[in-house]
Every structure is written in C-alpha cells, then in structure tokens.
Amino acid sequence: MLVRTPPRLIRRTPVSRLGTRAGVLLQRLALLALALAAWQLGSLHAPSFVLPSPARVWHAWLGLVATPSFAADLGITLGRIGAGLAFAALVGLPLGLLLGASPRLGRFFEPVLTVTNTVSSAIWAIFALIWFGLSNWTTIFVVFMTAMPLILTNVWQGTRTVSAEHLELARTFRMPRHKVLTKIYLPTILPAFFSGARLALGFGARVVLVAESLGASSGIGYRLRQAADLVQTDQVFAWTLTLVALMIGLETLVLKPAERRLFAWKKAAQP
C-alpha cells in the first residue's frame, strides 16, 4: 500500500533569490542587446531622418544634456506629471472609497465614470487648451483627467475585497461610518490604490507629451514638437528615451520598493 506524504515546502534561500535576480537581469540585458542590434540594422537601410542609428541618437542626447534648458524641461515635465497624479489621488481615492462603501452611490455615478473613461486624452488636451490656454494647468488637467478614473476604478474594485465579517462586526459594535471607511475599507484597498497609481503613472507619462506638444511652451513634449517640426529625428528619439528611462527608474527604484515595504505584512501573513 502506497502512502502519500504531503509535499515539503521549499524555502528560497538568499542565494537562490540572488541567482533568480541575476537570471532575470541577464535576460533583460539580452533583450536590450537584441533590440539595439535590430535598431542598428534597421538604421543601415533607412535614411537618418527616418531612423537614426543608436550612435547618432546617443550623440544627440549628449548635446541635449549640455544645453541649459535640458534639466529645466525635465523638471517641468516631471512636476506636471506629479501634480496631475497628486490631484488624481486626492480625488480618486476618497471618491472610490465612497462609491465602494455605498452601492447606491456606485450605481448612480457608474455612467459618469464610463463616459469619463471613454474620452480620449487628446480631446481633454483640446478642452484644456481652450479653458486654460498655454499654461501649466493645461498639462496638469490632462494628466488629472487621465489618471483620476484609473485610480478611482481600482479603488472601487478594491472595496469589493473587504471582508463581510469585518463589516458585520462593525455594524454589531455600531462603529461610526467614517471609522468603517478609515479602519476597514482603507487598509484593504491600499494595494489596489497602489496598482492604480502605478498604472496612472504610465498613462500620465504618455499623455503629458500630447498635452505639452499642444498646449505648452516648455517641457519634453514641447521640445519633441520642436524637433519634429525641424525633422531632427535623432533628438525626438533622445527625448523619448529620456522620458522612458525616467519612468522606468521611478517605477523600479521608488514605487516597487515602497509597495514591497508597505505590504510586506501581506506576504508574511500568507501560509
């Protein structure tokens, strides 16, 4: 007679985790090398104004860094993204909590959220240009209107994971509504909020270029439009890669470590 023994849990040692990270890093470096090789090969068969070579883009980037306006444009664009995301979080987080905690409010506002999600960022940019003209508020408004529905929806969906037992206990002990929101709903939806914020950051980085190219006289989007008008494709690539690198760095060095630190208790609580 065969006796089945339960599978043993294998704990990953620091060495095994280091090996896994090294393997992932090597895979990503290989992918980057492959992309650069394909880019270089394509540039050999296309005019430089269509597809400049990596070396040409690198020299263009060095030239941009040497200009006094480079750091200022970076700071302006990042500031606009940050302001738009901050306003989106200030509105999306509490509103998502309210809609999730009150099914009646959720049903009432759901059509409004659906309409907001269907409007393109380019349309918001046109409206913002009409309302605010060439100003920082044009770009901030576009980032806000793109990011806020994402954060709100994620928080709203996160409220559905709130434990019914906890809510029943709160009703039994007659806990005030504001304490139910802050003590039960808020800790539960924080992971969903972080997921929405990371998603909003990616979308915000994209739409800020559209908004700045249409309604700003500074920033990366404005410089991209200038370079495109002058057919300086190498500078277009240089500015684009700069913003991509900044967003990847912010995601990797700030958001992910913060998320791991804030929600380490969830992994510790898992069997």
Summary of the structure (lengths in Angstrom):
residues: 271
radius of gyration: 23.8
end to end distance: 30.8
largest distance: 81.8
contacts: 800
relative contact order: 0.11
helix: 83%
strand: 0%
